[in-house]
Amino acid sequence: MAVPKRRTSKTRKNKRRASAYTLNRSNYVECPNCHEPKLPHRVCPNCGEYKGQAIIDAE
Ligand SMILES: [Zn+2]
């Protein structure tokens, strides 16, 4: 059975963990119109605005 020749260093291990964390975390930006958290490059689910234009009718 294959066995690792070298122990994975703390730096290498932490870098691997950090990259997985970056992939999994959800990124939020504040909506400039209603200041609710929303996903970047998406129409705001709260007020339906994107780039200063109302895309979805506000309720
Ligand atoms: Zn909004």
PDB file of the backbone (N, CA, C, O) and the ligand in Angstrom, with CONECT records:
HET     ZN  A 101       1
ATOM      1  N   MET A   1       0.839  -1.195   0.000  1.00  0.00           N
ATOM      2  CA  MET A   1       0.000   0.000   0.000  1.00  0.00           C
ATOM      3  C   MET A   1       0.878   1.251   0.000  1.00  0.00           C
ATOM      4  O   MET A   1       1.904   1.306   0.677  1.00  0.00           O
ATOM      5  N   ALA A   2       0.458   2.245  -0.767  1.00  0.00           N
ATOM      6  CA  ALA A   2       1.249   3.475  -0.863  1.00  0.00           C
ATOM      7  C   ALA A   2       1.163   4.270   0.431  1.00  0.00           C
ATOM      8  O   ALA A   2       0.091   4.430   1.015  1.00  0.00           O
ATOM      9  N   VAL A   3       2.307   4.758   0.860  1.00  0.00           N
ATOM     10  CA  VAL A   3       2.395   5.525   2.104  1.00  0.00           C
ATOM     11  C   VAL A   3       3.072   6.859   1.790  1.00  0.00           C
ATOM     12  O   VAL A   3       4.038   6.869   1.027  1.00  0.00           O
ATOM     13  N   PRO A   4       2.611   7.986   2.343  1.00  0.00           N
ATOM     14  CA  PRO A   4       3.251   9.265   2.051  1.00  0.00           C
ATOM     15  C   PRO A   4       4.691   9.280   2.518  1.00  0.00           C
ATOM     16  O   PRO A   4       4.995   8.894   3.647  1.00  0.00           O
ATOM     17  N   LYS A   5       5.578   9.730   1.641  1.00  0.00           N
ATOM     18  CA  LYS A   5       6.998   9.748   1.972  1.00  0.00           C
ATOM     19  C   LYS A   5       7.305  10.869   2.953  1.00  0.00           C
ATOM     20  O   LYS A   5       8.142  10.732   3.845  1.00  0.00           O
ATOM     21  N   ARG A   6       6.590  12.004   2.758  1.00  0.00           N
ATOM     22  CA  ARG A   6       6.835  13.177   3.602  1.00  0.00           C
ATOM     23  C   ARG A   6       5.554  13.551   4.319  1.00  0.00           C
ATOM     24  O   ARG A   6       4.461  13.448   3.762  1.00  0.00           O
ATOM     25  N   ARG A   7       5.698  13.978   5.535  1.00  0.00           N
ATOM     26  CA  ARG A   7       4.574  14.491   6.301  1.00  0.00           C
ATOM     27  C   ARG A   7       4.112  15.804   5.666  1.00  0.00           C
ATOM     28  O   ARG A   7       4.945  16.640   5.316  1.00  0.00           O
ATOM     29  N   THR A   8       2.782  16.002   5.509  1.00  0.00           N
ATOM     30  CA  THR A   8       2.247  17.255   4.979  1.00  0.00           C
ATOM     31  C   THR A   8       2.510  18.360   5.993  1.00  0.00           C
ATOM     32  O   THR A   8       2.109  18.259   7.153  1.00  0.00           O
ATOM     33  N   SER A   9       3.190  19.420   5.546  1.00  0.00           N
ATOM     34  CA  SER A   9       3.550  20.507   6.454  1.00  0.00           C
ATOM     35  C   SER A   9       2.320  21.284   6.887  1.00  0.00           C
ATOM     36  O   SER A   9       1.279  21.233   6.232  1.00  0.00           O
ATOM     37  N   LYS A  10       2.446  22.001   7.993  1.00  0.00           N
ATOM     38  CA  LYS A  10       1.339  22.838   8.489  1.00  0.00           C
ATOM     39  C   LYS A  10       0.917  23.844   7.431  1.00  0.00           C
ATOM     40  O   LYS A  10      -0.274  24.068   7.212  1.00  0.00           O
ATOM     41  N   THR A  11       1.915  24.457   6.769  1.00  0.00           N
ATOM     42  CA  THR A  11       1.627  25.473   5.743  1.00  0.00           C
ATOM     43  C   THR A  11       0.820  24.863   4.603  1.00  0.00           C
ATOM     44  O   THR A  11      -0.185  25.424   4.166  1.00  0.00           O
ATOM     45  N   ARG A  12       1.274  23.715   4.133  1.00  0.00           N
ATOM     46  CA  ARG A  12       0.612  23.071   2.998  1.00  0.00           C
ATOM     47  C   ARG A  12      -0.813  22.644   3.379  1.00  0.00           C
ATOM     48  O   ARG A  12      -1.754  22.831   2.608  1.00  0.00           O
ATOM     49  N   LYS A  13      -0.950  22.080   4.556  1.00  0.00           N
ATOM     50  CA  LYS A  13      -2.262  21.645   5.044  1.00  0.00           C
ATOM     51  C   LYS A  13      -3.207  22.842   5.158  1.00  0.00           C
ATOM     52  O   LYS A  13      -4.350  22.787   4.704  1.00  0.00           O
ATOM     53  N   ASN A  14      -2.706  23.946   5.784  1.00  0.00           N
ATOM     54  CA  ASN A  14      -3.549  25.127   5.992  1.00  0.00           C
ATOM     55  C   ASN A  14      -3.941  25.779   4.676  1.00  0.00           C
ATOM     56  O   ASN A  14      -5.052  26.292   4.544  1.00  0.00           O
ATOM     57  N   LYS A  15      -3.024  25.764   3.688  1.00  0.00           N
ATOM     58  CA  LYS A  15      -3.344  26.325   2.368  1.00  0.00           C
ATOM     59  C   LYS A  15      -4.459  25.535   1.710  1.00  0.00           C
ATOM     60  O   LYS A  15      -5.364  26.111   1.107  1.00  0.00           O
ATOM     61  N   ARG A  16      -4.394  24.219   1.826  1.00  0.00           N
ATOM     62  CA  ARG A  16      -5.424  23.366   1.240  1.00  0.00           C
ATOM     63  C   ARG A  16      -6.774  23.656   1.922  1.00  0.00           C
ATOM     64  O   ARG A  16      -7.794  23.800   1.247  1.00  0.00           O
ATOM     65  N   ARG A  17      -6.772  23.738   3.240  1.00  0.00           N
ATOM     66  CA  ARG A  17      -8.005  24.030   3.980  1.00  0.00           C
ATOM     67  C   ARG A  17      -8.572  25.399   3.577  1.00  0.00           C
ATOM     68  O   ARG A  17      -9.781  25.554   3.400  1.00  0.00           O
ATOM     69  N   ALA A  18      -7.682  26.385   3.436  1.00  0.00           N
ATOM     70  CA  ALA A  18      -8.109  27.749   3.119  1.00  0.00           C
ATOM     71  C   ALA A  18      -8.765  27.809   1.744  1.00  0.00           C
ATOM     72  O   ALA A  18      -9.752  28.523   1.564  1.00  0.00           O
ATOM     73  N   SER A  19      -8.232  27.067   0.768  1.00  0.00           N
ATOM     74  CA  SER A  19      -8.810  27.101  -0.573  1.00  0.00           C
ATOM     75  C   SER A  19     -10.194  26.472  -0.562  1.00  0.00           C
ATOM     76  O   SER A  19     -11.094  26.949  -1.253  1.00  0.00           O
ATOM     77  N   ALA A  20     -10.379  25.404   0.214  1.00  0.00           N
ATOM     78  CA  ALA A  20     -11.694  24.774   0.307  1.00  0.00           C
ATOM     79  C   ALA A  20     -12.688  25.725   0.963  1.00  0.00           C
ATOM     80  O   ALA A  20     -13.853  25.790   0.569  1.00  0.00           O
ATOM     81  N   TYR A  21     -12.214  26.465   1.974  1.00  0.00           N
ATOM     82  CA  TYR A  21     -13.077  27.429   2.653  1.00  0.00           C
ATOM     83  C   TYR A  21     -13.544  28.515   1.684  1.00  0.00           C
ATOM     84  O   TYR A  21     -14.716  28.892   1.686  1.00  0.00           O
ATOM     85  N   THR A  22     -12.627  29.013   0.861  1.00  0.00           N
ATOM     86  CA  THR A  22     -12.963  30.057  -0.104  1.00  0.00           C
ATOM     87  C   THR A  22     -14.007  29.564  -1.102  1.00  0.00           C
ATOM     88  O   THR A  22     -14.895  30.322  -1.493  1.00  0.00           O
ATOM     89  N   LEU A  23     -13.908  28.304  -1.516  1.00  0.00           N
ATOM     90  CA  LEU A  23     -14.864  27.759  -2.479  1.00  0.00           C
ATOM     91  C   LEU A  23     -16.248  27.623  -1.862  1.00  0.00           C
ATOM     92  O   LEU A  23     -17.258  27.841  -2.531  1.00  0.00           O
ATOM     93  N   ASN A  24     -16.290  27.265  -0.588  1.00  0.00           N
ATOM     94  CA  ASN A  24     -17.577  26.926   0.024  1.00  0.00           C
ATOM     95  C   ASN A  24     -18.318  28.116   0.606  1.00  0.00           C
ATOM     96  O   ASN A  24     -19.541  28.079   0.741  1.00  0.00           O
ATOM     97  N   ARG A  25     -17.594  29.171   0.951  1.00  0.00           N
ATOM     98  CA  ARG A  25     -18.285  30.272   1.629  1.00  0.00           C
ATOM     99  C   ARG A  25     -19.175  31.015   0.627  1.00  0.00           C
ATOM    100  O   ARG A  25     -18.838  31.119  -0.553  1.00  0.00           O
ATOM    101  N   SER A  26     -20.288  31.520   1.096  1.00  0.00           N
ATOM    102  CA  SER A  26     -21.152  32.311   0.238  1.00  0.00           C
ATOM    103  C   SER A  26     -20.801  33.781   0.430  1.00  0.00           C
ATOM    104  O   SER A  26     -20.675  34.265   1.555  1.00  0.00           O
ATOM    105  N   ASN A  27     -20.650  34.459  -0.658  1.00  0.00           N
ATOM    106  CA  ASN A  27     -20.212  35.850  -0.650  1.00  0.00           C
ATOM    107  C   ASN A  27     -21.443  36.765  -0.701  1.00  0.00           C
ATOM    108  O   ASN A  27     -22.343  36.560  -1.516  1.00  0.00           O
ATOM    109  N   TYR A  28     -21.474  37.762   0.167  1.00  0.00           N
ATOM    110  CA  TYR A  28     -22.612  38.680   0.198  1.00  0.00           C
ATOM    111  C   TYR A  28     -22.129  40.108   0.056  1.00  0.00           C
ATOM    112  O   TYR A  28     -21.093  40.476   0.610  1.00  0.00           O
ATOM    113  N   VAL A  29     -22.866  40.906  -0.676  1.00  0.00           N
ATOM    114  CA  VAL A  29     -22.624  42.339  -0.745  1.00  0.00           C
ATOM    115  C   VAL A  29     -23.910  43.054  -0.336  1.00  0.00           C
ATOM    116  O   VAL A  29     -25.003  42.492  -0.420  1.00  0.00           O
ATOM    117  N   GLU A  30     -23.759  44.309   0.108  1.00  0.00           N
ATOM    118  CA  GLU A  30     -24.930  45.065   0.531  1.00  0.00           C
ATOM    119  C   GLU A  30     -25.590  45.685  -0.694  1.00  0.00           C
ATOM    120  O   GLU A  30     -24.908  46.274  -1.533  1.00  0.00           O
ATOM    121  N   CYS A  31     -26.899  45.560  -0.803  1.00  0.00           N
ATOM    122  CA  CYS A  31     -27.646  46.161  -1.901  1.00  0.00           C
ATOM    123  C   CYS A  31     -27.567  47.682  -1.781  1.00  0.00           C
ATOM    124  O   CYS A  31     -27.869  48.217  -0.714  1.00  0.00           O
ATOM    125  N   PRO A  32     -27.173  48.394  -2.831  1.00  0.00           N
ATOM    126  CA  PRO A  32     -27.068  49.854  -2.731  1.00  0.00           C
ATOM    127  C   PRO A  32     -28.420  50.548  -2.591  1.00  0.00           C
ATOM    128  O   PRO A  32     -28.489  51.702  -2.169  1.00  0.00           O
ATOM    129  N   ASN A  33     -29.480  49.852  -2.942  1.00  0.00           N
ATOM    130  CA  ASN A  33     -30.819  50.449  -2.895  1.00  0.00           C
ATOM    131  C   ASN A  33     -31.483  50.246  -1.536  1.00  0.00           C
ATOM    132  O   ASN A  33     -31.938  51.214  -0.926  1.00  0.00           O
ATOM    133  N   CYS A  34     -31.548  49.010  -1.052  1.00  0.00           N
ATOM    134  CA  CYS A  34     -32.274  48.740   0.192  1.00  0.00           C
ATOM    135  C   CYS A  34     -31.348  48.291   1.319  1.00  0.00           C
ATOM    136  O   CYS A  34     -31.814  48.070   2.437  1.00  0.00           O
ATOM    137  N   HIS A  35     -30.038  48.150   1.052  1.00  0.00           N
ATOM    138  CA  HIS A  35     -29.023  47.784   2.037  1.00  0.00           C
ATOM    139  C   HIS A  35     -29.256  46.415   2.659  1.00  0.00           C
ATOM    140  O   HIS A  35     -28.828  46.149   3.782  1.00  0.00           O
ATOM    141  N   GLU A  36     -29.928  45.568   1.931  1.00  0.00           N
ATOM    142  CA  GLU A  36     -30.077  44.181   2.370  1.00  0.00           C
ATOM    143  C   GLU A  36     -28.914  43.369   1.801  1.00  0.00           C
ATOM    144  O   GLU A  36     -28.412  43.706   0.729  1.00  0.00           O
ATOM    145  N   PRO A  37     -28.470  42.312   2.484  1.00  0.00           N
ATOM    146  CA  PRO A  37     -27.416  41.475   1.902  1.00  0.00           C
ATOM    147  C   PRO A  37     -27.934  40.715   0.691  1.00  0.00           C
ATOM    148  O   PRO A  37     -29.023  40.140   0.719  1.00  0.00           O
ATOM    149  N   LYS A  38     -27.143  40.720  -0.361  1.00  0.00           N
ATOM    150  CA  LYS A  38     -27.528  39.998  -1.570  1.00  0.00           C
ATOM    151  C   LYS A  38     -26.276  39.393  -2.194  1.00  0.00           C
ATOM    152  O   LYS A  38     -25.159  39.771  -1.841  1.00  0.00           O
ATOM    153  N   LEU A  39     -26.459  38.456  -3.120  1.00  0.00           N
ATOM    154  CA  LEU A  39     -25.338  37.849  -3.812  1.00  0.00           C
ATOM    155  C   LEU A  39     -24.833  38.816  -4.877  1.00  0.00           C
ATOM    156  O   LEU A  39     -25.644  39.467  -5.534  1.00  0.00           O
ATOM    157  N   PRO A  40     -23.523  38.930  -5.068  1.00  0.00           N
ATOM    158  CA  PRO A  40     -23.005  39.833  -6.089  1.00  0.00           C
ATOM    159  C   PRO A  40     -23.390  39.373  -7.494  1.00  0.00           C
ATOM    160  O   PRO A  40     -23.480  38.175  -7.763  1.00  0.00           O
ATOM    161  N   HIS A  41     -23.615  40.334  -8.381  1.00  0.00           N
ATOM    162  CA  HIS A  41     -23.984  40.109  -9.774  1.00  0.00           C
ATOM    163  C   HIS A  41     -25.336  39.413  -9.895  1.00  0.00           C
ATOM    164  O   HIS A  41     -25.605  38.711 -10.869  1.00  0.00           O
ATOM    165  N   ARG A  42     -26.187  39.624  -8.879  1.00  0.00           N
ATOM    166  CA  ARG A  42     -27.536  39.075  -8.927  1.00  0.00           C
ATOM    167  C   ARG A  42     -28.524  40.200  -8.645  1.00  0.00           C
ATOM    168  O   ARG A  42     -28.198  41.158  -7.943  1.00  0.00           O
ATOM    169  N   VAL A  43     -29.737  40.083  -9.196  1.00  0.00           N
ATOM    170  CA  VAL A  43     -30.802  41.025  -8.871  1.00  0.00           C
ATOM    171  C   VAL A  43     -31.144  40.845  -7.392  1.00  0.00           C
ATOM    172  O   VAL A  43     -31.241  39.720  -6.901  1.00  0.00           O
ATOM    173  N   CYS A  44     -31.325  41.970  -6.686  1.00  0.00           N
ATOM    174  CA  CYS A  44     -31.624  41.906  -5.254  1.00  0.00           C
ATOM    175  C   CYS A  44     -32.947  41.192  -5.027  1.00  0.00           C
ATOM    176  O   CYS A  44     -33.951  41.582  -5.623  1.00  0.00           O
ATOM    177  N   PRO A  45     -32.990  40.155  -4.185  1.00  0.00           N
ATOM    178  CA  PRO A  45     -34.263  39.453  -3.942  1.00  0.00           C
ATOM    179  C   PRO A  45     -35.248  40.278  -3.117  1.00  0.00           C
ATOM    180  O   PRO A  45     -36.444  39.987  -3.101  1.00  0.00           O
ATOM    181  N   ASN A  46     -34.742  41.316  -2.426  1.00  0.00           N
ATOM    182  CA  ASN A  46     -35.616  42.116  -1.564  1.00  0.00           C
ATOM    183  C   ASN A  46     -36.343  43.208  -2.354  1.00  0.00           C
ATOM    184  O   ASN A  46     -37.564  43.329  -2.260  1.00  0.00           O
ATOM    185  N   CYS A  47     -35.593  44.012  -3.141  1.00  0.00           N
ATOM    186  CA  CYS A  47     -36.213  45.125  -3.843  1.00  0.00           C
ATOM    187  C   CYS A  47     -36.234  44.926  -5.362  1.00  0.00           C
ATOM    188  O   CYS A  47     -36.841  45.726  -6.073  1.00  0.00           O
ATOM    189  N   GLY A  48     -35.593  43.891  -5.862  1.00  0.00           N
ATOM    190  CA  GLY A  48     -35.627  43.594  -7.292  1.00  0.00           C
ATOM    191  C   GLY A  48     -34.852  44.557  -8.139  1.00  0.00           C
ATOM    192  O   GLY A  48     -35.172  44.732  -9.315  1.00  0.00           O
ATOM    193  N   GLU A  49     -33.819  45.206  -7.574  1.00  0.00           N
ATOM    194  CA  GLU A  49     -33.025  46.167  -8.332  1.00  0.00           C
ATOM    195  C   GLU A  49     -31.677  45.592  -8.699  1.00  0.00           C
ATOM    196  O   GLU A  49     -31.091  44.801  -7.960  1.00  0.00           O
ATOM    197  N   TYR A  50     -31.199  46.009  -9.860  1.00  0.00           N
ATOM    198  CA  TYR A  50     -29.841  45.682 -10.262  1.00  0.00           C
ATOM    199  C   TYR A  50     -29.303  46.817 -11.110  1.00  0.00           C
ATOM    200  O   TYR A  50     -29.932  47.200 -12.096  1.00  0.00           O
ATOM    201  N   LYS A  51     -28.148  47.364 -10.744  1.00  0.00           N
ATOM    202  CA  LYS A  51     -27.499  48.487 -11.422  1.00  0.00           C
ATOM    203  C   LYS A  51     -28.460  49.674 -11.585  1.00  0.00           C
ATOM    204  O   LYS A  51     -28.496  50.308 -12.639  1.00  0.00           O
ATOM    205  N   GLY A  52     -29.234  49.967 -10.536  1.00  0.00           N
ATOM    206  CA  GLY A  52     -30.107  51.128 -10.539  1.00  0.00           C
ATOM    207  C   GLY A  52     -31.377  50.968 -11.342  1.00  0.00           C
ATOM    208  O   GLY A  52     -32.131  51.928 -11.495  1.00  0.00           O
ATOM    209  N   GLN A  53     -31.634  49.782 -11.857  1.00  0.00           N
ATOM    210  CA  GLN A  53     -32.855  49.564 -12.634  1.00  0.00           C
ATOM    211  C   GLN A  53     -33.724  48.555 -11.904  1.00  0.00           C
ATOM    212  O   GLN A  53     -33.219  47.557 -11.390  1.00  0.00           O
ATOM    213  N   ALA A  54     -35.017  48.805 -11.854  1.00  0.00           N
ATOM    214  CA  ALA A  54     -35.943  47.842 -11.265  1.00  0.00           C
ATOM    215  C   ALA A  54     -36.206  46.736 -12.297  1.00  0.00           C
ATOM    216  O   ALA A  54     -36.842  46.971 -13.324  1.00  0.00           O
ATOM    217  N   ILE A  55     -35.718  45.554 -12.011  1.00  0.00           N
ATOM    218  CA  ILE A  55     -35.884  44.420 -12.921  1.00  0.00           C
ATOM    219  C   ILE A  55     -37.175  43.681 -12.576  1.00  0.00           C
ATOM    220  O   ILE A  55     -37.955  43.314 -13.454  1.00  0.00           O
ATOM    221  N   ILE A  56     -37.376  43.477 -11.290  1.00  0.00           N
ATOM    222  CA  ILE A  56     -38.561  42.774 -10.803  1.00  0.00           C
ATOM    223  C   ILE A  56     -39.440  43.805 -10.101  1.00  0.00           C
ATOM    224  O   ILE A  56     -38.920  44.683  -9.412  1.00  0.00           O
ATOM    225  N   ASP A  57     -40.733  43.719 -10.257  1.00  0.00           N
ATOM    226  CA  ASP A  57     -41.649  44.649  -9.598  1.00  0.00           C
ATOM    227  C   ASP A  57     -41.538  44.500  -8.085  1.00  0.00           C
ATOM    228  O   ASP A  57     -41.646  43.396  -7.552  1.00  0.00           O
ATOM    229  N   ALA A  58     -41.321  45.630  -7.391  1.00  0.00           N
ATOM    230  CA  ALA A  58     -41.255  45.615  -5.933  1.00  0.00           C
ATOM    231  C   ALA A  58     -42.642  45.395  -5.359  1.00  0.00           C
ATOM    232  O   ALA A  58     -43.635  45.903  -5.879  1.00  0.00           O
ATOM    233  N   GLU A  59     -42.693  44.624  -4.270  1.00  0.00           N
ATOM    234  CA  GLU A  59     -43.992  44.295  -3.682  1.00  0.00           C
ATOM    235  C   GLU A  59     -44.349  45.275  -2.581  1.00  0.00           C
ATOM    236  O   GLU A  59     -45.410  45.156  -1.969  1.00  0.00           O
TER     237      GLU A  59
HETATM  238 ZN    ZN A 101     -32.237  45.676  -2.661  1.00  0.00          ZN2+
END
